[in-house]
């Protein structure tokens, strides 16, 4: 496989992960803030809801440096999120499955791009 195709594969996964994670981080940070009175105080009180997405930011940073390690961590986070939130038992099955599945697929793309680069 040409080097240009492998780079496009890797960059596509990293860019989609960064955009997706940014949106989910902002949503989780702001979505419950009104329960705490809104404003900056509400955002600060609601900030623990954004911690999983902060962890994903760290994993994405690792993936920019070491795509194999970052890809594995991102895939494991997707699998962990799927089972941690018991999405296979609750009514919110599809919402959590749709949130977890891209992490698994995009992490797999990073692992695949690493493998293809090493095989070349």
Secondary structure, 3 states (H helix, E strand, C coil): CCHHHHHHHHHHHHHHHHHHHHHHHHHHHHCCHHHHCCHHHHHHHHHHHHHHHHHHHHHHHHHHHCHHHHHHHHHHHHHHHHHHCCCCCCCCHHHHHHHHHHHHHHHHHHHHHHHHHHHC
